[in-house]
């Protein structure tokens, strides 16, 4: 969808973007192929031709910082297909307290679409380890991470996030969905392991209290619970992306851009 996006360019808002789509300019390739676009004018067209070439170059280089700044946060979902193989889903568990009251993350789960990794308090969960793991990725997927996981990790570990962020909680609401992660999993038939089905955040806090006393089984169950929270985000992201694209005004368009040939 990013190659269909013109609102990343200064001076083009959602209305003008939609007007371009409605007039057959549905992707960057279409834009460059058009000799003129009457409602833009020749000078403005040339200006945006250069901006399109620059954006295509940044996309070829998978320059996540360019798009993190060019796109408004609520539009970061548009990057999902192009950045999927560079994405990581993140979900944390905590001891149940706010950072100001002594709260800390107990588990940070990371899943890149193939491999799940759990960083555990007292074992390998440190600022340095987490930042090292995150440095391997260019796109973040969470569920309500903007409201909880990211500020919590920033306040407790000092970890900063600058990569584009697909927050499925807010994106889901925009797509017309209601409820938390587990409710949406049920709605879409996304399954959890039997051993953790029915567990919730409060159970995760209790499991950590037991695990701290040396109960390996409790820690294992907590990690399994977090694994489901984290791994299932990819499946939900696939579904929400399709819903948002259909709402965008491009529903009638086919899978759009061919690879672009950049001018020298």
Secondary structure as GFF3:
##gff-version 3
##sequence-region A 1 264
A	DSSP	three_ten_helix	2	4	.	.	.	ID=ss1
A	DSSP	alpha_helix	14	22	.	.	.	ID=ss2
A	DSSP	alpha_helix	28	33	.	.	.	ID=ss3
A	DSSP	alpha_helix	42	60	.	.	.	ID=ss4
A	DSSP	alpha_helix	64	70	.	.	.	ID=ss5
A	DSSP	three_ten_helix	73	79	.	.	.	ID=ss6
A	DSSP	alpha_helix	80	83	.	.	.	ID=ss7
A	DSSP	three_ten_helix	84	86	.	.	.	ID=ss8
A	DSSP	beta_strand	87	94	.	.	.	ID=ss9
A	DSSP	three_ten_helix	99	101	.	.	.	ID=ss10
A	DSSP	beta_strand	105	111	.	.	.	ID=ss11
A	DSSP	beta_strand	116	120	.	.	.	ID=ss12
A	DSSP	alpha_helix	127	134	.	.	.	ID=ss13
A	DSSP	beta_strand	139	142	.	.	.	ID=ss14
A	DSSP	alpha_helix	149	157	.	.	.	ID=ss15
A	DSSP	beta_strand	164	167	.	.	.	ID=ss16
A	DSSP	alpha_helix	168	174	.	.	.	ID=ss17
A	DSSP	alpha_helix	181	188	.	.	.	ID=ss18
A	DSSP	three_ten_helix	194	196	.	.	.	ID=ss19
A	DSSP	alpha_helix	201	211	.	.	.	ID=ss20
A	DSSP	alpha_helix	216	247	.	.	.	ID=ss21
###
